[in-house]
Amino acid sequence: MGQLIHLPGLKFHLFELRGILKCSSVREGKLPREYEFSDSDVETDDSDSGSNGAPPKRWDGVEASAVGLQMRLFKNDSRLEMEFEGKDGSSAAWVFSGMEQVGGRAMYASMGVQTLAVATKEQGMQTAVRGLKDAGSQVEVLGTMRDKSMQTEGCWEEAEKQSKVIHERATTSGALVDTGIQNDDDAAALEPDNNAQLVTGTKRKRLSSPAPPDKRARSTHTSAPWPRHLYAEGYRSAPQFKGDIGKLHIDLGNATVWYEGWYGKEHMRCKEKKQVDLRERLTKVLYNPLDSRGFEGYAHILGLIKPAKNYGVARIFEMHCGAPKLKIWGKHSATDSSSENIPFRDPAIIVDALVHCIDVTSGREAVHNPEADYNLETSMEEYESWYKAGAAARRRSILDGACKK
């Protein structure tokens, strides 16, 4: 039953696929690989299924399922991110580090209502999952899991703090399909929408801003954390982009940088999403004015460079930006449409965020460190104050000595 998928460092079995499954595999020291599968790639044969319709357990592995998807992962040598979009409007996502699931979230669409769910575990009983977002009605969802372990209540987990926010029970009951996932804020672009208002009974409750993925992900030591995702519009000149205006996407959750854009003829357009390599520790970020205004009114150039052979300089990435119509903004969630755009005027936030991502990805000593910068500035001010006080005391001593003579 289903289709065996065998890729470098990755093996999994698709038993059911009604929609599109996207996979992104990142192996240490190698560039990311992206794959996409549709229902036409899966050949189903019910004769090999179990007596209860479940897939046969030929290999030990990790199962993941959603409405329209059933699969089992039994080999993974990388960080694997999987996103599923079902034909009926349902969607789900998982993040695996090796064979261990480290993040993900599922969203279900049924009876015209979409519900965000956090998986819970049970042993022979159903458990109530709290922390739901309902588009038009008040819903209490009951979910069951195959895991025969302890019984727990579902809750959202904030990154680092691991604090739990449990919401009031809603009124109507419904059935929830098993996903086999656990919520983890370290999964990029898959965190709950912490800015949305949740309807629970007759009360409304607004959640706090999401915890920053890193304490250095901010402009200064006293400023608010950056949104998890930052964007800047511009034209990529190196490597040259085939289209016109695209956008630079900085994912602070994973410390990755992407350039996304569309190109091609009308009704035959293609989308490009290319990652920027940040592994070199000597990478520098440049933001300089252009010698002459480019087309569309571009005024600045944003670039990443690294040392090359023969004492030269290699351009990793280059983008023309700074035109009046081009925007800079941020979002707490890249996938949730209800997450509002946060506009920015100062391009320094993009430069600082790029330096921060290079620090994290390359493993070098942090160049962008607001706390250390503040401590250094404070120490310099204290030294300057001490030096001035000492100089004034020395001058008074000299004057007093001259007067005595």
C-alpha positions, 0 to 999 in steps of 0.5 A: 500500500502506498509509495516508498520514497527513497532520497539521500539520507531520507526514507519514508512511506506514503500510504495516503496523499490527497493534496501536496506534500513539501519537504525541506531537508537540511544536512550539516555542511550541505545546501538544503534540498527541497522536494514536492509530492502530489497525489499522482506520485502515490499508488494506493493498493488496499490489498496490503493494508491491515484488517482495520484499514491502517498501514502495515508496520513493515518498518519501525518509524515515526508516523505522521497523519492528517486529513488526507495524509498518512505516512511513516518516517523510518530514516532521516539524517537531517533536519526535515521540515514537512508541510502538507496542504490537503485538497479539502482545505486542511493543512499540517506541518512537522519538523524532525531532527533525525528521527525525533520530532522537534516541532510542528502544528496541524490545522484542520478544516471541516464544516466550514470552521478551522481550528488550531490544535495542539496534540495530546496523549492518552491511554484509552481515553479522550483528552480535552485540547485547549488553546483553540482559535475558532473562526465562527463558533465556539468549539471544544475539541476532543483528540485521541493519540496512538501513544500509550503514555500519560494523559495530558492537557494541551497547551501552547508552549512559548519558546525558552520560557516554556510557559503555559497559557490555558484558555477557558473551555468552549461550549460545542464538542467536535472530533479531532483527527490524530496528528501525532505531533507536538507543538514547538516554537522552534519550528520556523513559521509554524508558531501559534498566532500570539496576536490574535484574539481568541473567542472563549465563551463570552470573554476575549483574551489577547495573548502576549507577544511571542518570546524572541528566538534569541536574546540578541534578536533585537536592535538595542538591549532595551528595545522590543524583540524583532518579529520572527520574520522580517522582509525587505523588497528589492531587486537581486543583482547577484546572483541575478534574478530573472524577474523584477522585484522580489523580497528578502525573507529573514527567518530569525527562528531558524537564522536563515535568509531567503530571496523569493520572487516570481518571474516568467510570462503571464499565466506561465509564471514561476516562483523562485525561493533561494537560500543565502549561504551564511556559513562563512564566519568572515561574511560581512554585510554592506549597505551603501548608496548606489553610485547612480540611481538605478531604475525604479529609483533604487538608491542603496545596495545591500550586500553580503561578501566574503574573502575569496582566493588571491585576497579577493572578495566574493559576492554572496548576495547583492540586492538593490533597494531603498526605492520609495515604493519598496517596503520593509516589514515584519510578521510574527507568523509567516503562514498565518494570514491573521498575523499583521504586518509590522512596518519599519522605516529604518533599514538598519533593522535588516542589516542587524538581523542579517549580522545576527543570522550570520552569527548564529549560523556560522557559529562565530563570536557574536558581532551583533550583541546589544547587551555587550554593546551597552556594557561597553558603552557604559564602561567607556562613559564611566571611564571618561567621567573618571578621567575628567574628574581626575584631570580636574583634580590635577588642575586644581592641585597644580593651581593650588601649588602655584598659589602657595608659591 
